[in-house]
């Protein structure tokens, strides 16, 4: 499983980055804020939904970016910035996964957006 970089923008305006792969961390060595834990859990759920739907997404949206919210594609665009802006307006203060639809071998970078920050 390839790691995905999760960049979280909190409602406070601060940003934080973490990897999606689960690591064993000794007690007291690291912790995430509650808000970060919620975003991370949402990220994992949306990423899993994206992965499950990838064959169908490749047929419909090859090369485009899709916005996945609550397990469903809610929008798409060939331009990440345009899609991000639309999602910020339509789904404020919620995590939405923005990812480019490409075959697995080509997949390198995943864009996430902590919406509403």
C-alpha positions as CSV (number, residue, x, y, z in Angstrom):
1,X,0.0,0.0,0.0
2,X,1.4,3.4,-1.0
3,X,1.5,6.1,1.5
4,X,-0.6,9.2,0.9
5,X,0.3,12.5,2.3
6,X,-2.5,14.2,4.3
7,X,-2.3,17.9,4.6
8,X,-4.9,19.2,7.1
9,X,-6.0,22.8,7.3
10,X,-7.7,23.3,10.6
11,X,-10.5,25.8,11.1
12,X,-8.0,27.8,13.1
13,X,-6.0,28.3,9.9
14,X,-3.0,26.2,11.0
15,X,-1.8,23.4,8.7
16,X,-0.4,20.0,9.7
17,X,0.9,17.1,7.6
18,X,0.9,13.4,8.3
19,X,1.2,10.1,6.4
20,X,-1.8,7.8,5.9
21,X,0.1,4.6,6.7
22,X,-0.4,3.5,10.3
23,X,2.8,3.3,12.3
24,X,3.3,1.9,15.8
25,X,4.4,4.9,17.9
26,X,5.6,4.3,21.5
27,X,3.4,5.9,24.1
28,X,4.2,9.5,24.7
29,X,6.2,9.9,21.6
30,X,3.6,11.6,19.4
31,X,-0.1,12.5,19.4
32,X,-2.5,14.1,17.0
33,X,-5.1,16.7,18.0
34,X,-8.7,15.6,18.2
35,X,-9.5,17.7,15.1
36,X,-6.6,16.0,13.2
37,X,-7.8,12.6,14.3
38,X,-11.2,13.3,12.8
39,X,-9.7,14.5,9.6
40,X,-7.4,11.5,9.4
41,X,-10.3,9.1,10.0
42,X,-12.4,10.9,7.3
43,X,-9.3,10.7,5.0
44,X,-9.0,7.0,5.5
45,X,-12.7,6.4,4.7
46,X,-12.7,8.6,1.6
47,X,-9.5,7.1,0.3
48,X,-10.9,3.6,0.8
49,X,-14.1,4.7,-1.1
50,X,-11.9,6.1,-3.9
51,X,-9.9,2.9,-4.1
52,X,-13.0,0.8,-4.3
53,X,-14.5,2.9,-7.1
54,X,-11.3,3.3,-9.1
55,X,-12.2,0.9,-11.9
56,X,-15.5,2.9,-12.6
57,X,-13.8,6.2,-12.0
58,X,-11.2,5.3,-14.7
59,X,-14.0,4.8,-17.2
60,X,-15.7,8.1,-16.4
61,X,-13.1,10.5,-15.2
62,X,-9.7,9.4,-16.5
63,X,-7.1,12.1,-16.0
64,X,-9.5,14.4,-14.1
65,X,-9.6,15.2,-10.4
66,X,-12.6,14.0,-8.4
67,X,-13.9,15.2,-5.0
68,X,-15.0,12.3,-2.8
69,X,-17.3,13.1,0.2
70,X,-19.1,10.6,2.3
71,X,-18.0,7.8,-0.1
72,X,-19.4,9.4,-3.2
73,X,-18.0,11.5,-6.0
74,X,-19.6,14.9,-5.6
75,X,-17.8,16.8,-8.3
76,X,-14.9,16.5,-10.8
77,X,-12.7,18.8,-12.9
78,X,-9.5,18.5,-15.0
79,X,-8.2,21.4,-12.9
80,X,-7.3,20.8,-9.2
81,X,-7.4,24.5,-8.2
82,X,-10.9,25.0,-9.8
83,X,-12.2,21.9,-8.1
84,X,-10.8,22.8,-4.7
85,X,-12.4,26.3,-4.9
86,X,-15.8,24.8,-5.8
87,X,-15.6,22.3,-3.0
88,X,-14.6,25.0,-0.5
89,X,-17.8,26.8,-1.4
90,X,-20.2,23.9,-1.6
91,X,-19.0,21.8,1.4
92,X,-17.7,24.2,4.0
93,X,-15.9,22.9,7.1
94,X,-15.8,19.3,6.1
95,X,-13.0,17.0,4.8
96,X,-13.2,16.2,1.1
97,X,-10.7,14.0,-0.7
98,X,-9.5,15.5,-4.0
99,X,-7.6,12.9,-6.1
100,X,-6.6,12.6,-9.7
101,X,-8.0,9.6,-11.5
102,X,-5.2,7.6,-13.1
103,X,-4.2,4.0,-13.3
104,X,-2.4,2.7,-10.2
105,X,1.0,2.5,-11.9
106,X,0.9,6.3,-12.6
107,X,-0.5,7.4,-9.3
108,X,2.1,9.4,-7.4
109,X,0.6,12.4,-5.6
110,X,-2.7,12.8,-3.9
111,X,-4.2,16.1,-3.0
112,X,-6.4,16.4,0.0
113,X,-8.3,19.4,1.2
114,X,-9.5,20.2,4.7
115,X,-12.5,22.1,3.4
116,X,-13.6,25.3,5.1
117,X,-10.4,26.5,6.5
